Amino acid sequence: MRKPLIAGNWKMNTKLEEAENLVRAMLAELDSIESVEKVLCPPFISLAAVKGLIKDTSIKLGAQNMYFEDKGAYTGEISPPMLIGLCDFVILGHSERRQYFAETDELINKKVKKALESGLTPILCVGESPEENEAGRTEEKITMQINAGLAGISPTSQLIIAYEPIWAIGTGKAATGKQANATISLIRGILANLWNKETAKAVRILYGGSVTSSNIDEFISEPDIDGALVGGASLKADEFVGIVRQTSDLKSTR
Ligand code: 13P
């Protein structure tokens, strides 16, 4: 059984105090929902404070990025040993990192390897652009990103994949549940080819892109979708709690 997971990617939002207030506003309710794994991914500078607030709760913490070296002259970067003890998860290869910071599949592959070696659970993001989608090249793009991102990595279910079509991110135009499930089941097929069927079945795969408390049901009721990576709606306490609560209600009645 794959435990459903809802992760909030706060992106470059919230100053320290805002981050603390946001966590306080949803802490008790989130903690009380046990059948879903809840992961908050605030900006680096708020990780320690959020860690303090969620101590002794069932809420987990993730980083939004990291570098693949342990330490050294890499101005501005954050290393895996800095995250260990603070975070359990790390988002890698988000389309915004690929687009604005020129991250390549090769770099992302190094980060995924390093995260796994360090005991962090990578949330590897993949997704096609609007142009690729319109040209019918979704499968080709996703296959390439998964094979390159996981090259040289042994089969493991200590990895999460997030399918985030770029055309659905921050646009309010989410994929349909059926569309997302079709691509996610394709991703399971790619994992089965690259690794094996058993691991492909065990890996949790999330949908991301304009997920809200109004459309989460559509995704969660699909068989291959194990949760969501939520951007904008994770910055509103009632929205995020609503998404987690509906996930819990739906998955437990399946
Ligand atoms: P939105 O939920 O704001 O569309 O963002 C999705 C996303 O990029 C999560 O990583």
Residues whose N, C-alpha, C, O or C-beta is under 5 A from the ligand:
A	BS01	13P	N9 A168 I169 G170 T171 G208 G209 S210 V211 L229 V230 G231 G232 A233
